[in-house]
Amino acid sequence: MEFEKFEDQLAATSPGGREGLAIRDRIMREMSGEQKIAKSFELTEMTRQIMRAGIREAHPDATEEEIQRIYVARLLQHQGISLTQIHP
């Protein structure tokens, strides 16, 4: 069995991890395309909330506008783009 993701490779090193991968794979096979899309939107929103919570914790005095700016800057950074490149 070959894994593309590092997380899957790591999980495959233990019996519990292999069992978890098998359960995940079975669940994914049983989900309809619509369910998979809905789950992806749910996970995306959860990720956004977690990122913003981390920003709020690191910058407790920041306004919502400042939090949004930091959030967008971090997303862009992962694409190799700085916020000043698109919004001077």
PDB file with one MODEL, atoms N, CA, C and O in Angstrom:
MODEL        1
ATOM      1  N   MET A   1       0.848  -1.173   0.000  1.00  0.00           N
ATOM      2  CA  MET A   1       0.000   0.000   0.000  1.00  0.00           C
ATOM      3  C   MET A   1       0.899   1.243   0.000  1.00  0.00           C
ATOM      4  O   MET A   1       1.757   1.397   0.869  1.00  0.00           O
ATOM      5  N   GLU A   2       0.691   2.124  -0.982  1.00  0.00           N
ATOM      6  CA  GLU A   2       1.509   3.331  -1.092  1.00  0.00           C
ATOM      7  C   GLU A   2       0.661   4.546  -0.726  1.00  0.00           C
ATOM      8  O   GLU A   2      -0.495   4.649  -1.135  1.00  0.00           O
ATOM      9  N   PHE A   3       1.242   5.466   0.048  1.00  0.00           N
ATOM     10  CA  PHE A   3       0.519   6.638   0.510  1.00  0.00           C
ATOM     11  C   PHE A   3       1.153   7.896  -0.059  1.00  0.00           C
ATOM     12  O   PHE A   3       2.377   8.002  -0.142  1.00  0.00           O
ATOM     13  N   GLU A   4       0.322   8.840  -0.447  1.00  0.00           N
ATOM     14  CA  GLU A   4       0.810  10.104  -0.985  1.00  0.00           C
ATOM     15  C   GLU A   4       1.096  11.109   0.122  1.00  0.00           C
ATOM     16  O   GLU A   4       2.068  11.859   0.031  1.00  0.00           O
ATOM     17  N   LYS A   5       0.283  11.139   1.148  1.00  0.00           N
ATOM     18  CA  LYS A   5       0.424  12.139   2.201  1.00  0.00           C
ATOM     19  C   LYS A   5       1.306  11.624   3.332  1.00  0.00           C
ATOM     20  O   LYS A   5       1.259  10.449   3.696  1.00  0.00           O
ATOM     21  N   PHE A   6       2.108  12.528   3.875  1.00  0.00           N
ATOM     22  CA  PHE A   6       2.965  12.173   5.005  1.00  0.00           C
ATOM     23  C   PHE A   6       2.132  11.685   6.184  1.00  0.00           C
ATOM     24  O   PHE A   6       2.516  10.740   6.873  1.00  0.00           O
ATOM     25  N   GLU A   7       0.978  12.338   6.418  1.00  0.00           N
ATOM     26  CA  GLU A   7       0.124  11.951   7.540  1.00  0.00           C
ATOM     27  C   GLU A   7      -0.318  10.497   7.400  1.00  0.00           C
ATOM     28  O   GLU A   7      -0.388   9.764   8.387  1.00  0.00           O
ATOM     29  N   ASP A   8      -0.617  10.084   6.164  1.00  0.00           N
ATOM     30  CA  ASP A   8      -1.025   8.707   5.938  1.00  0.00           C
ATOM     31  C   ASP A   8       0.147   7.750   6.144  1.00  0.00           C
ATOM     32  O   ASP A   8      -0.026   6.662   6.693  1.00  0.00           O
ATOM     33  N   GLN A   9       1.323   8.150   5.709  1.00  0.00           N
ATOM     34  CA  GLN A   9       2.516   7.326   5.916  1.00  0.00           C
ATOM     35  C   GLN A   9       2.750   7.127   7.406  1.00  0.00           C
ATOM     36  O   GLN A   9       3.033   6.018   7.859  1.00  0.00           O
ATOM     37  N   LEU A  10       2.630   8.207   8.159  1.00  0.00           N
ATOM     38  CA  LEU A  10       2.834   8.139   9.599  1.00  0.00           C
ATOM     39  C   LEU A  10       1.775   7.253  10.254  1.00  0.00           C
ATOM     40  O   LEU A  10       2.097   6.422  11.103  1.00  0.00           O
ATOM     41  N   ALA A  11       0.519   7.427   9.863  1.00  0.00           N
ATOM     42  CA  ALA A  11      -0.562   6.623  10.438  1.00  0.00           C
ATOM     43  C   ALA A  11      -0.361   5.139  10.155  1.00  0.00           C
ATOM     44  O   ALA A  11      -0.697   4.293  10.985  1.00  0.00           O
ATOM     45  N   ALA A  12       0.183   4.826   8.991  1.00  0.00           N
ATOM     46  CA  ALA A  12       0.358   3.436   8.585  1.00  0.00           C
ATOM     47  C   ALA A  12       1.427   2.712   9.388  1.00  0.00           C
ATOM     48  O   ALA A  12       1.592   1.501   9.240  1.00  0.00           O
ATOM     49  N   THR A  13       2.151   3.426  10.232  1.00  0.00           N
ATOM     50  CA  THR A  13       3.222   2.791  11.009  1.00  0.00           C
ATOM     51  C   THR A  13       2.728   2.115  12.281  1.00  0.00           C
ATOM     52  O   THR A  13       3.508   1.452  12.966  1.00  0.00           O
ATOM     53  N   SER A  14       1.453   2.269  12.608  1.00  0.00           N
ATOM     54  CA  SER A  14       0.935   1.624  13.814  1.00  0.00           C
ATOM     55  C   SER A  14      -0.373   0.898  13.499  1.00  0.00           C
ATOM     56  O   SER A  14      -1.081   1.266  12.561  1.00  0.00           O
ATOM     57  N   PRO A  15      -0.687  -0.122  14.275  1.00  0.00           N
ATOM     58  CA  PRO A  15      -1.944  -0.851  14.034  1.00  0.00           C
ATOM     59  C   PRO A  15      -3.173   0.067  14.139  1.00  0.00           C
ATOM     60  O   PRO A  15      -4.088  -0.017  13.321  1.00  0.00           O
ATOM     61  N   GLY A  16      -3.182   0.933  15.143  1.00  0.00           N
ATOM     62  CA  GLY A  16      -4.311   1.859  15.296  1.00  0.00           C
ATOM     63  C   GLY A  16      -4.416   2.824  14.129  1.00  0.00           C
ATOM     64  O   GLY A  16      -5.513   3.147  13.676  1.00  0.00           O
ATOM     65  N   GLY A  17      -3.271   3.280  13.647  1.00  0.00           N
ATOM     66  CA  GLY A  17      -3.260   4.192  12.507  1.00  0.00           C
ATOM     67  C   GLY A  17      -3.767   3.518  11.249  1.00  0.00           C
ATOM     68  O   GLY A  17      -4.528   4.113  10.484  1.00  0.00           O
ATOM     69  N   ARG A  18      -3.351   2.282  11.030  1.00  0.00           N
ATOM     70  CA  ARG A  18      -3.818   1.531   9.857  1.00  0.00           C
ATOM     71  C   ARG A  18      -5.324   1.301   9.936  1.00  0.00           C
ATOM     72  O   ARG A  18      -6.031   1.386   8.931  1.00  0.00           O
ATOM     73  N   GLU A  19      -5.802   1.012  11.138  1.00  0.00           N
ATOM     74  CA  GLU A  19      -7.248   0.825  11.316  1.00  0.00           C
ATOM     75  C   GLU A  19      -7.995   2.129  11.027  1.00  0.00           C
ATOM     76  O   GLU A  19      -9.044   2.123  10.383  1.00  0.00           O
ATOM     77  N   GLY A  20      -7.448   3.235  11.505  1.00  0.00           N
ATOM     78  CA  GLY A  20      -8.057   4.539  11.240  1.00  0.00           C
ATOM     79  C   GLY A  20      -8.103   4.852   9.753  1.00  0.00           C
ATOM     80  O   GLY A  20      -9.109   5.356   9.256  1.00  0.00           O
ATOM     81  N   LEU A  21      -7.022   4.557   9.041  1.00  0.00           N
ATOM     82  CA  LEU A  21      -6.984   4.785   7.591  1.00  0.00           C
ATOM     83  C   LEU A  21      -8.032   3.926   6.882  1.00  0.00           C
ATOM     84  O   LEU A  21      -8.698   4.390   5.957  1.00  0.00           O
ATOM     85  N   ALA A  22      -8.173   2.674   7.320  1.00  0.00           N
ATOM     86  CA  ALA A  22      -9.163   1.782   6.702  1.00  0.00           C
ATOM     87  C   ALA A  22     -10.579   2.302   6.934  1.00  0.00           C
ATOM     88  O   ALA A  22     -11.415   2.258   6.032  1.00  0.00           O
ATOM     89  N   ILE A  23     -10.846   2.793   8.141  1.00  0.00           N
ATOM     90  CA  ILE A  23     -12.172   3.339   8.453  1.00  0.00           C
ATOM     91  C   ILE A  23     -12.433   4.576   7.607  1.00  0.00           C
ATOM     92  O   ILE A  23     -13.512   4.720   7.032  1.00  0.00           O
ATOM     93  N   ARG A  24     -11.438   5.480   7.528  1.00  0.00           N
ATOM     94  CA  ARG A  24     -11.589   6.690   6.716  1.00  0.00           C
ATOM     95  C   ARG A  24     -11.870   6.329   5.259  1.00  0.00           C
ATOM     96  O   ARG A  24     -12.765   6.895   4.632  1.00  0.00           O
ATOM     97  N   ASP A  25     -11.105   5.392   4.733  1.00  0.00           N
ATOM     98  CA  ASP A  25     -11.284   4.993   3.335  1.00  0.00           C
ATOM     99  C   ASP A  25     -12.663   4.399   3.092  1.00  0.00           C
ATOM    100  O   ASP A  25     -13.287   4.679   2.068  1.00  0.00           O
ATOM    101  N   ARG A  26     -13.148   3.576   4.029  1.00  0.00           N
ATOM    102  CA  ARG A  26     -14.478   2.981   3.892  1.00  0.00           C
ATOM    103  C   ARG A  26     -15.555   4.064   3.912  1.00  0.00           C
ATOM    104  O   ARG A  26     -16.486   4.035   3.107  1.00  0.00           O
ATOM    105  N   ILE A  27     -15.425   5.012   4.829  1.00  0.00           N
ATOM    106  CA  ILE A  27     -16.402   6.103   4.923  1.00  0.00           C
ATOM    107  C   ILE A  27     -16.411   6.913   3.632  1.00  0.00           C
ATOM    108  O   ILE A  27     -17.477   7.257   3.121  1.00  0.00           O
ATOM    109  N   MET A  28     -15.227   7.218   3.105  1.00  0.00           N
ATOM    110  CA  MET A  28     -15.143   8.007   1.877  1.00  0.00           C
ATOM    111  C   MET A  28     -15.775   7.271   0.699  1.00  0.00           C
ATOM    112  O   MET A  28     -16.433   7.897  -0.131  1.00  0.00           O
ATOM    113  N   ARG A  29     -15.590   5.957   0.612  1.00  0.00           N
ATOM    114  CA  ARG A  29     -16.196   5.183  -0.481  1.00  0.00           C
ATOM    115  C   ARG A  29     -17.714   5.186  -0.381  1.00  0.00           C
ATOM    116  O   ARG A  29     -18.407   5.150  -1.398  1.00  0.00           O
ATOM    117  N   GLU A  30     -18.233   5.229   0.843  1.00  0.00           N
ATOM    118  CA  GLU A  30     -19.677   5.163   1.053  1.00  0.00           C
ATOM    119  C   GLU A  30     -20.376   6.514   0.885  1.00  0.00           C
ATOM    120  O   GLU A  30     -21.601   6.563   0.765  1.00  0.00           O
ATOM    121  N   MET A  31     -19.619   7.599   0.874  1.00  0.00           N
ATOM    122  CA  MET A  31     -20.214   8.931   0.752  1.00  0.00           C
ATOM    123  C   MET A  31     -20.537   9.247  -0.712  1.00  0.00           C
ATOM    124  O   MET A  31     -19.782   8.892  -1.617  1.00  0.00           O
ATOM    125  N   SER A  32     -21.660   9.913  -0.923  1.00  0.00           N
ATOM    126  CA  SER A  32     -21.998  10.369  -2.269  1.00  0.00           C
ATOM    127  C   SER A  32     -21.125  11.581  -2.607  1.00  0.00           C
ATOM    128  O   SER A  32     -20.504  12.174  -1.725  1.00  0.00           O
ATOM    129  N   GLY A  33     -21.086  11.935  -3.869  1.00  0.00           N
ATOM    130  CA  GLY A  33     -20.341  13.124  -4.278  1.00  0.00           C
ATOM    131  C   GLY A  33     -20.841  14.366  -3.554  1.00  0.00           C
ATOM    132  O   GLY A  33     -20.045  15.204  -3.131  1.00  0.00           O
ATOM    133  N   GLU A  34     -22.154  14.486  -3.411  1.00  0.00           N
ATOM    134  CA  GLU A  34     -22.745  15.624  -2.714  1.00  0.00           C
ATOM    135  C   GLU A  34     -22.295  15.670  -1.254  1.00  0.00           C
ATOM    136  O   GLU A  34     -21.995  16.744  -0.733  1.00  0.00           O
ATOM    137  N   GLN A  35     -22.248  14.526  -0.601  1.00  0.00           N
ATOM    138  CA  GLN A  35     -21.808  14.465   0.791  1.00  0.00           C
ATOM    139  C   GLN A  35     -20.333  14.857   0.924  1.00  0.00           C
ATOM    140  O   GLN A  35     -19.948  15.540   1.873  1.00  0.00           O
ATOM    141  N   LYS A  36     -19.518  14.420  -0.032  1.00  0.00           N
ATOM    142  CA  LYS A  36     -18.093  14.776  -0.009  1.00  0.00           C
ATOM    143  C   LYS A  36     -17.898  16.272  -0.165  1.00  0.00           C
ATOM    144  O   LYS A  36     -17.065  16.867   0.518  1.00  0.00           O
ATOM    145  N   ILE A  37     -18.665  16.885  -1.064  1.00  0.00           N
ATOM    146  CA  ILE A  37     -18.566  18.333  -1.253  1.00  0.00           C
ATOM    147  C   ILE A  37     -19.026  19.066   0.000  1.00  0.00           C
ATOM    148  O   ILE A  37     -18.382  20.023   0.432  1.00  0.00           O
ATOM    149  N   ALA A  38     -20.124  18.627   0.580  1.00  0.00           N
ATOM    150  CA  ALA A  38     -20.627  19.255   1.812  1.00  0.00           C
ATOM    151  C   ALA A  38     -19.590  19.144   2.925  1.00  0.00           C
ATOM    152  O   ALA A  38     -19.371  20.102   3.665  1.00  0.00           O
ATOM    153  N   LYS A  39     -18.950  17.977   3.049  1.00  0.00           N
ATOM    154  CA  LYS A  39     -17.927  17.775   4.076  1.00  0.00           C
ATOM    155  C   LYS A  39     -16.736  18.684   3.823  1.00  0.00           C
ATOM    156  O   LYS A  39     -16.156  19.214   4.771  1.00  0.00           O
ATOM    157  N   SER A  40     -16.361  18.875   2.567  1.00  0.00           N
ATOM    158  CA  SER A  40     -15.217  19.752   2.273  1.00  0.00           C
ATOM    159  C   SER A  40     -15.525  21.190   2.676  1.00  0.00           C
ATOM    160  O   SER A  40     -14.651  21.883   3.196  1.00  0.00           O
ATOM    161  N   PHE A  41     -16.755  21.648   2.443  1.00  0.00           N
ATOM    162  CA  PHE A  41     -17.130  22.995   2.870  1.00  0.00           C
ATOM    163  C   PHE A  41     -17.121  23.095   4.399  1.00  0.00           C
ATOM    164  O   PHE A  41     -16.671  24.097   4.957  1.00  0.00           O
ATOM    165  N   GLU A  42     -17.611  22.069   5.059  1.00  0.00           N
ATOM    166  CA  GLU A  42     -17.614  22.045   6.527  1.00  0.00           C
ATOM    167  C   GLU A  42     -16.188  22.113   7.076  1.00  0.00           C
ATOM    168  O   GLU A  42     -15.912  22.875   8.002  1.00  0.00           O
ATOM    169  N   LEU A  43     -15.291  21.320   6.507  1.00  0.00           N
ATOM    170  CA  LEU A  43     -13.903  21.317   6.978  1.00  0.00           C
ATOM    171  C   LEU A  43     -13.202  22.640   6.668  1.00  0.00           C
ATOM    172  O   LEU A  43     -12.382  23.107   7.458  1.00  0.00           O
ATOM    173  N   THR A  44     -13.520  23.239   5.530  1.00  0.00           N
ATOM    174  CA  THR A  44     -12.942  24.539   5.185  1.00  0.00           C
ATOM    175  C   THR A  44     -13.376  25.594   6.208  1.00  0.00           C
ATOM    176  O   THR A  44     -12.553  26.379   6.678  1.00  0.00           O
ATOM    177  N   GLU A  45     -14.646  25.612   6.546  1.00  0.00           N
ATOM    178  CA  GLU A  45     -15.139  26.583   7.521  1.00  0.00           C
ATOM    179  C   GLU A  45     -14.514  26.338   8.896  1.00  0.00           C
ATOM    180  O   GLU A  45     -14.166  27.289   9.597  1.00  0.00           O
ATOM    181  N   MET A  46     -14.373  25.085   9.278  1.00  0.00           N
ATOM    182  CA  MET A  46     -13.749  24.759  10.555  1.00  0.00           C
ATOM    183  C   MET A  46     -12.293  25.249  10.578  1.00  0.00           C
ATOM    184  O   MET A  46     -11.831  25.788  11.584  1.00  0.00           O
ATOM    185  N   THR A  47     -11.588  25.061   9.478  1.00  0.00           N
ATOM    186  CA  THR A  47     -10.203  25.530   9.376  1.00  0.00           C
ATOM    187  C   THR A  47     -10.132  27.041   9.506  1.00  0.00           C
ATOM    188  O   THR A  47      -9.254  27.566  10.192  1.00  0.00           O
ATOM    189  N   ARG A  48     -11.046  27.742   8.855  1.00  0.00           N
ATOM    190  CA  ARG A  48     -11.090  29.213   8.963  1.00  0.00           C
ATOM    191  C   ARG A  48     -11.286  29.648  10.415  1.00  0.00           C
ATOM    192  O   ARG A  48     -10.604  30.550  10.903  1.00  0.00           O
ATOM    193  N   GLN A  49     -12.218  29.000  11.087  1.00  0.00           N
ATOM    194  CA  GLN A  49     -12.490  29.354  12.480  1.00  0.00           C
ATOM    195  C   GLN A  49     -11.276  29.093  13.365  1.00  0.00           C
ATOM    196  O   GLN A  49     -10.967  29.899  14.243  1.00  0.00           O
ATOM    197  N   ILE A  50     -10.596  27.991  13.148  1.00  0.00           N
ATOM    198  CA  ILE A  50      -9.407  27.665  13.945  1.00  0.00           C
ATOM    199  C   ILE A  50      -8.294  28.669  13.682  1.00  0.00           C
ATOM    200  O   ILE A  50      -7.627  29.125  14.611  1.00  0.00           O
ATOM    201  N   MET A  51      -8.097  29.013  12.404  1.00  0.00           N
ATOM    202  CA  MET A  51      -7.061  30.007  12.077  1.00  0.00           C
ATOM    203  C   MET A  51      -7.364  31.345  12.744  1.00  0.00           C
ATOM    204  O   MET A  51      -6.482  31.958  13.345  1.00  0.00           O
ATOM    205  N   ARG A  52      -8.597  31.791  12.638  1.00  0.00           N
ATOM    206  CA  ARG A  52      -8.967  33.085  13.237  1.00  0.00           C
ATOM    207  C   ARG A  52      -8.844  33.046  14.763  1.00  0.00           C
ATOM    208  O   ARG A  52      -8.433  34.034  15.371  1.00  0.00           O
ATOM    209  N   ALA A  53      -9.190  31.930  15.379  1.00  0.00           N
ATOM    210  CA  ALA A  53      -9.054  31.808  16.831  1.00  0.00           C
ATOM    211  C   ALA A  53      -7.587  31.920  17.231  1.00  0.00           C
ATOM    212  O   ALA A  53      -7.264  32.559  18.232  1.00  0.00           O
ATOM    213  N   GLY A  54      -6.696  31.300  16.454  1.00  0.00           N
ATOM    214  CA  GLY A  54      -5.266  31.399  16.734  1.00  0.00           C
ATOM    215  C   GLY A  54      -4.755  32.824  16.589  1.00  0.00           C
ATOM    216  O   GLY A  54      -3.924  33.282  17.373  1.00  0.00           O
ATOM    217  N   ILE A  55      -5.257  33.512  15.586  1.00  0.00           N
ATOM    218  CA  ILE A  55      -4.862  34.916  15.387  1.00  0.00           C
ATOM    219  C   ILE A  55      -5.362  35.769  16.552  1.00  0.00           C
ATOM    220  O   ILE A  55      -4.628  36.612  17.068  1.00  0.00           O
ATOM    221  N   ARG A  56      -6.615  35.549  16.965  1.00  0.00           N
ATOM    222  CA  ARG A  56      -7.161  36.309  18.102  1.00  0.00           C
ATOM    223  C   ARG A  56      -6.349  36.066  19.373  1.00  0.00           C
ATOM    224  O   ARG A  56      -6.103  36.990  20.148  1.00  0.00           O
ATOM    225  N   GLU A  57      -5.940  34.825  19.575  1.00  0.00           N
ATOM    226  CA  GLU A  57      -5.152  34.502  20.767  1.00  0.00           C
ATOM    227  C   GLU A  57      -3.789  35.181  20.724  1.00  0.00           C
ATOM    228  O   GLU A  57      -3.302  35.675  21.741  1.00  0.00           O
ATOM    229  N   ALA A  58      -3.177  35.204  19.543  1.00  0.00           N
ATOM    230  CA  ALA A  58      -1.858  35.824  19.397  1.00  0.00           C
ATOM    231  C   ALA A  58      -1.928  37.348  19.398  1.00  0.00           C
ATOM    232  O   ALA A  58      -0.949  38.020  19.720  1.00  0.00           O
ATOM    233  N   HIS A  59      -3.097  37.891  19.033  1.00  0.00           N
ATOM    234  CA  HIS A  59      -3.281  39.352  18.953  1.00  0.00           C
ATOM    235  C   HIS A  59      -4.582  39.733  19.663  1.00  0.00           C
ATOM    236  O   HIS A  59      -5.557  40.110  19.013  1.00  0.00           O
ATOM    237  N   PRO A  60      -4.598  39.636  20.998  1.00  0.00           N
ATOM    238  CA  PRO A  60      -5.855  39.838  21.739  1.00  0.00           C
ATOM    239  C   PRO A  60      -6.464  41.238  21.601  1.00  0.00           C
ATOM    240  O   PRO A  60      -7.667  41.408  21.798  1.00  0.00           O
ATOM    241  N   ASP A  61      -5.654  42.227  21.270  1.00  0.00           N
ATOM    242  CA  ASP A  61      -6.182  43.591  21.144  1.00  0.00           C
ATOM    243  C   ASP A  61      -6.551  43.949  19.705  1.00  0.00           C
ATOM    244  O   ASP A  61      -6.970  45.078  19.448  1.00  0.00           O
ATOM    245  N   ALA A  62      -6.406  43.024  18.769  1.00  0.00           N
ATOM    246  CA  ALA A  62      -6.684  43.305  17.360  1.00  0.00           C
ATOM    247  C   ALA A  62      -8.181  43.446  17.116  1.00  0.00           C
ATOM    248  O   ALA A  62      -9.001  42.767  17.733  1.00  0.00           O
ATOM    249  N   THR A  63      -8.508  44.341  16.205  1.00  0.00           N
ATOM    250  CA  THR A  63      -9.904  44.499  15.784  1.00  0.00           C
ATOM    251  C   THR A  63     -10.240  43.375  14.808  1.00  0.00           C
ATOM    252  O   THR A  63      -9.350  42.667  14.337  1.00  0.00           O
ATOM    253  N   GLU A  64     -11.512  43.218  14.512  1.00  0.00           N
ATOM    254  CA  GLU A  64     -11.921  42.203  13.546  1.00  0.00           C
ATOM    255  C   GLU A  64     -11.309  42.491  12.175  1.00  0.00           C
ATOM    256  O   GLU A  64     -10.957  41.565  11.444  1.00  0.00           O
ATOM    257  N   GLU A  65     -11.185  43.752  11.831  1.00  0.00           N
ATOM    258  CA  GLU A  65     -10.556  44.123  10.558  1.00  0.00           C
ATOM    259  C   GLU A  65      -9.078  43.710  10.538  1.00  0.00           C
ATOM    260  O   GLU A  65      -8.591  43.204   9.528  1.00  0.00           O
ATOM    261  N   GLU A  66      -8.378  43.922  11.635  1.00  0.00           N
ATOM    262  CA  GLU A  66      -6.972  43.526  11.718  1.00  0.00           C
ATOM    263  C   GLU A  66      -6.825  42.001  11.664  1.00  0.00           C
ATOM    264  O   GLU A  66      -5.913  41.477  11.025  1.00  0.00           O
ATOM    265  N   ILE A  67      -7.730  41.307  12.339  1.00  0.00           N
ATOM    266  CA  ILE A  67      -7.711  39.841  12.311  1.00  0.00           C
ATOM    267  C   ILE A  67      -7.929  39.348  10.882  1.00  0.00           C
ATOM    268  O   ILE A  67      -7.244  38.431  10.429  1.00  0.00           O
ATOM    269  N   GLN A  68      -8.874  39.950  10.178  1.00  0.00           N
ATOM    270  CA  GLN A  68      -9.134  39.569   8.790  1.00  0.00           C
ATOM    271  C   GLN A  68      -7.911  39.829   7.915  1.00  0.00           C
ATOM    272  O   GLN A  68      -7.583  39.016   7.051  1.00  0.00           O
ATOM    273  N   ARG A  69      -7.246  40.941   8.130  1.00  0.00           N
ATOM    274  CA  ARG A  69      -6.057  41.282   7.337  1.00  0.00           C
ATOM    275  C   ARG A  69      -4.932  40.258   7.578  1.00  0.00           C
ATOM    276  O   ARG A  69      -4.276  39.815   6.635  1.00  0.00           O
ATOM    277  N   ILE A  70      -4.722  39.897   8.831  1.00  0.00           N
ATOM    278  CA  ILE A  70      -3.694  38.896   9.157  1.00  0.00           C
ATOM    279  C   ILE A  70      -4.071  37.548   8.554  1.00  0.00           C
ATOM    280  O   ILE A  70      -3.221  36.845   8.009  1.00  0.00           O
ATOM    281  N   TYR A  71      -5.340  37.196   8.653  1.00  0.00           N
ATOM    282  CA  TYR A  71      -5.837  35.929   8.105  1.00  0.00           C
ATOM    283  C   TYR A  71      -5.581  35.855   6.592  1.00  0.00           C
ATOM    284  O   TYR A  71      -5.049  34.863   6.094  1.00  0.00           O
ATOM    285  N   VAL A  72      -5.962  36.904   5.880  1.00  0.00           N
ATOM    286  CA  VAL A  72      -5.761  36.927   4.429  1.00  0.00           C
ATOM    287  C   VAL A  72      -4.273  36.897   4.094  1.00  0.00           C
ATOM    288  O   VAL A  72      -3.858  36.201   3.167  1.00  0.00           O
ATOM    289  N   ALA A  73      -3.473  37.647   4.843  1.00  0.00           N
ATOM    290  CA  ALA A  73      -2.027  37.666   4.603  1.00  0.00           C
ATOM    291  C   ALA A  73      -1.435  36.265   4.760  1.00  0.00           C
ATOM    292  O   ALA A  73      -0.566  35.871   3.983  1.00  0.00           O
ATOM    293  N   ARG A  74      -1.893  35.519   5.748  1.00  0.00           N
ATOM    294  CA  ARG A  74      -1.389  34.156   5.950  1.00  0.00           C
ATOM    295  C   ARG A  74      -1.807  33.224   4.820  1.00  0.00           C
ATOM    296  O   ARG A  74      -1.018  32.392   4.371  1.00  0.00           O
ATOM    297  N   LEU A  75      -3.044  33.363   4.362  1.00  0.00           N
ATOM    298  CA  LEU A  75      -3.492  32.537   3.242  1.00  0.00           C
ATOM    299  C   LEU A  75      -2.669  32.833   1.992  1.00  0.00           C
ATOM    300  O   LEU A  75      -2.248  31.918   1.284  1.00  0.00           O
ATOM    301  N   LEU A  76      -2.446  34.104   1.731  1.00  0.00           N
ATOM    302  CA  LEU A  76      -1.660  34.495   0.555  1.00  0.00           C
ATOM    303  C   LEU A  76      -0.217  34.021   0.669  1.00  0.00           C
ATOM    304  O   LEU A  76       0.390  33.606  -0.318  1.00  0.00           O
ATOM    305  N   GLN A  77       0.321  34.088   1.871  1.00  0.00           N
ATOM    306  CA  GLN A  77       1.712  33.682   2.096  1.00  0.00           C
ATOM    307  C   GLN A  77       1.938  32.243   1.635  1.00  0.00           C
ATOM    308  O   GLN A  77       2.998  31.919   1.099  1.00  0.00           O
ATOM    309  N   HIS A  78       0.957  31.394   1.841  1.00  0.00           N
ATOM    310  CA  HIS A  78       1.078  29.997   1.425  1.00  0.00           C
ATOM    311  C   HIS A  78       1.061  29.852  -0.096  1.00  0.00           C
ATOM    312  O   HIS A  78       1.440  28.809  -0.629  1.00  0.00           O
ATOM    313  N   GLN A  79       0.626  30.890  -0.783  1.00  0.00           N
ATOM    314  CA  GLN A  79       0.641  30.886  -2.243  1.00  0.00           C
ATOM    315  C   GLN A  79       1.846  31.650  -2.793  1.00  0.00           C
ATOM    316  O   GLN A  79       1.995  31.811  -4.004  1.00  0.00           O
ATOM    317  N   GLY A  80       2.700  32.118  -1.882  1.00  0.00           N
ATOM    318  CA  GLY A  80       3.883  32.859  -2.308  1.00  0.00           C
ATOM    319  C   GLY A  80       3.575  34.285  -2.703  1.00  0.00           C
ATOM    320  O   GLY A  80       4.315  34.886  -3.482  1.00  0.00           O
ATOM    321  N   ILE A  81       2.495  34.834  -2.180  1.00  0.00           N
ATOM    322  CA  ILE A  81       2.061  36.195  -2.517  1.00  0.00           C
ATOM    323  C   ILE A  81       1.987  36.992  -1.226  1.00  0.00           C
ATOM    324  O   ILE A  81       1.547  36.477  -0.198  1.00  0.00           O
ATOM    325  N   SER A  82       2.416  38.248  -1.277  1.00  0.00           N
ATOM    326  CA  SER A  82       2.268  39.089  -0.096  1.00  0.00           C
ATOM    327  C   SER A  82       1.041  39.979  -0.274  1.00  0.00           C
ATOM    328  O   SER A  82       0.654  40.300  -1.397  1.00  0.00           O
ATOM    329  N   LEU A  83       0.449  40.363   0.819  1.00  0.00           N
ATOM    330  CA  LEU A  83      -0.735  41.211   0.793  1.00  0.00           C
ATOM    331  C   LEU A  83      -0.435  42.535   0.101  1.00  0.00           C
ATOM    332  O   LEU A  83      -1.300  43.096  -0.570  1.00  0.00           O
ATOM    333  N   THR A  84       0.795  43.038   0.263  1.00  0.00           N
ATOM    334  CA  THR A  84       1.147  44.318  -0.374  1.00  0.00           C
ATOM    335  C   THR A  84       1.206  44.199  -1.885  1.00  0.00           C
ATOM    336  O   THR A  84       1.076  45.206  -2.581  1.00  0.00           O
ATOM    337  N   GLN A  85       1.395  43.012  -2.405  1.00  0.00           N
ATOM    338  CA  GLN A  85       1.401  42.825  -3.866  1.00  0.00           C
ATOM    339  C   GLN A  85       0.034  43.058  -4.471  1.00  0.00           C
ATOM    340  O   GLN A  85      -0.070  43.528  -5.604  1.00  0.00           O
ATOM    341  N   ILE A  86      -1.016  42.735  -3.734  1.00  0.00           N
ATOM    342  CA  ILE A  86      -2.364  42.885  -4.284  1.00  0.00           C
ATOM    343  C   ILE A  86      -3.134  44.051  -3.686  1.00  0.00           C
ATOM    344  O   ILE A  86      -4.137  44.489  -4.249  1.00  0.00           O
ATOM    345  N   HIS A  87      -2.672  44.556  -2.552  1.00  0.00           N
ATOM    346  CA  HIS A  87      -3.354  45.666  -1.887  1.00  0.00           C
ATOM    347  C   HIS A  87      -2.311  46.573  -1.241  1.00  0.00           C
ATOM    348  O   HIS A  87      -2.047  46.479  -0.043  1.00  0.00           O
ATOM    349  N   PRO A  88      -1.719  47.457  -2.054  1.00  0.00           N
ATOM    350  CA  PRO A  88      -0.616  48.303  -1.521  1.00  0.00           C
ATOM    351  C   PRO A  88      -1.047  49.251  -0.419  1.00  0.00           C
ATOM    352  O   PRO A  88      -0.225  50.005   0.103  1.00  0.00           O
TER     353      PRO A  88
ENDMDL
END
